[in-house]
Amino acid sequence: MQNQKMTEWLDKVCAYKLTPSQRRIIRKELTAHLNDRIRQLENDGLSHEQAVEQAIMLMGDAEKVGRAFSKDNKSDGIVKRSNTNTMIWVSIIIVMIFVINIIIRKV
């Protein structure tokens, strides 16, 4: 379930130099992760709005995340990245988020 804040965050992430298929993959993966995190936070007692804000905050700055996805995309001004590389970046970021969440929960 997307709300305006999620849509805005995802739009910022996907605003960087990515192919349409990369945008679809990244948006789908990040949306699923955000929704999972929102459900977890709601189960922990937060309201839906609070859970959305917290989940977005935990995902990080949209511009930094977007740059991370597009960082290796440039070669002489031409976007060159395979779907495999995109999925690797998505996986790395998701793993980093899970590790951070585990650390936060232990503190």
C-alpha positions as CSV (number, residue, x, y, z in Angstrom):
1,M,0.0,0.0,0.0
2,Q,1.6,3.3,-1.1
3,N,0.9,6.7,0.2
4,Q,2.1,10.1,-0.9
5,K,5.3,10.1,1.2
6,M,6.3,6.7,-0.2
7,T,5.6,7.7,-3.7
8,E,7.6,10.9,-3.3
9,W,10.6,9.0,-1.8
10,L,10.5,6.4,-4.6
11,D,10.2,9.1,-7.3
12,K,13.4,10.7,-5.9
13,V,15.2,7.4,-5.8
14,C,14.2,6.6,-9.4
15,A,15.0,10.1,-10.7
16,Y,18.6,9.2,-11.5
17,K,19.9,7.9,-14.8
18,L,18.3,4.5,-14.9
19,T,16.7,2.6,-17.7
20,P,12.9,2.1,-17.5
21,S,13.3,-1.6,-16.7
22,Q,15.8,-0.7,-13.9
23,R,13.3,1.8,-12.5
24,R,10.6,-0.9,-12.4
25,I,12.8,-3.4,-10.7
26,I,14.2,-0.9,-8.1
27,R,10.7,0.6,-7.4
28,K,9.2,-2.9,-7.0
29,E,11.9,-4.1,-4.6
30,L,12.0,-0.9,-2.6
31,T,8.2,-0.8,-2.3
32,A,8.0,-4.4,-1.1
33,H,10.7,-3.6,1.5
34,L,9.0,-0.4,2.7
35,N,5.7,-2.2,3.0
36,D,7.3,-5.1,5.0
37,R,9.0,-2.6,7.3
38,I,5.7,-0.6,7.7
39,R,3.9,-3.7,8.8
40,Q,6.6,-4.5,11.3
41,L,6.5,-1.1,12.8
42,E,2.7,-1.1,13.0
43,N,2.9,-4.5,14.8
44,D,5.3,-2.7,17.2
45,G,2.6,-0.2,18.0
46,L,3.2,2.7,15.6
47,S,0.3,4.3,13.7
48,H,0.3,3.8,10.0
49,E,1.5,7.4,9.4
50,Q,4.3,7.0,12.0
51,A,5.3,3.7,10.5
52,V,5.5,5.1,7.0
53,E,7.7,8.0,8.2
54,Q,10.0,5.7,10.2
55,A,10.3,3.2,7.4
56,I,11.3,5.9,4.9
57,M,13.8,7.3,7.4
58,L,15.3,3.9,7.9
59,M,15.7,3.5,4.1
60,G,17.8,6.6,4.0
61,D,18.0,9.8,2.0
62,A,16.3,9.2,-1.4
63,E,18.9,11.1,-3.3
64,K,21.8,9.1,-1.8
65,V,20.0,5.8,-2.5
66,G,19.2,6.9,-6.1
67,R,22.9,7.9,-6.6
68,A,24.0,4.6,-5.3
69,F,21.9,2.8,-7.9
70,S,23.1,5.0,-10.8
71,K,26.7,5.4,-9.6
72,D,28.2,2.7,-11.8
73,N,25.7,3.5,-14.6
74,K,27.9,6.2,-16.3
75,S,30.5,5.7,-18.9
76,D,31.3,8.7,-21.0
77,G,27.8,10.0,-20.4
78,I,26.2,6.8,-21.6
79,V,24.1,4.8,-19.2
80,K,25.5,1.2,-19.2
81,R,24.3,-1.1,-16.5
82,S,22.8,-4.6,-16.8
83,N,19.8,-5.8,-14.9
84,T,22.3,-8.0,-13.0
85,N,24.2,-5.0,-11.7
86,T,21.0,-3.4,-10.7
87,M,19.8,-6.4,-8.8
88,I,23.2,-6.6,-7.0
89,W,22.9,-2.9,-5.9
90,V,19.3,-3.5,-4.8
91,S,20.4,-6.6,-2.8
92,I,23.3,-4.8,-1.2
93,I,21.1,-1.9,-0.1
94,I,18.4,-4.2,1.3
95,V,21.0,-6.3,3.2
96,M,22.5,-3.1,4.6
97,I,19.0,-1.9,5.7
98,F,18.3,-5.2,7.4
99,V,21.6,-5.2,9.3
100,I,21.0,-1.6,10.4
101,N,17.6,-2.6,11.6
102,I,19.0,-5.5,13.6
103,I,21.6,-3.3,15.2
104,I,18.9,-0.7,16.1
105,R,16.7,-3.3,17.6
106,K,19.5,-4.6,19.9
107,V,20.3,-1.1,21.2
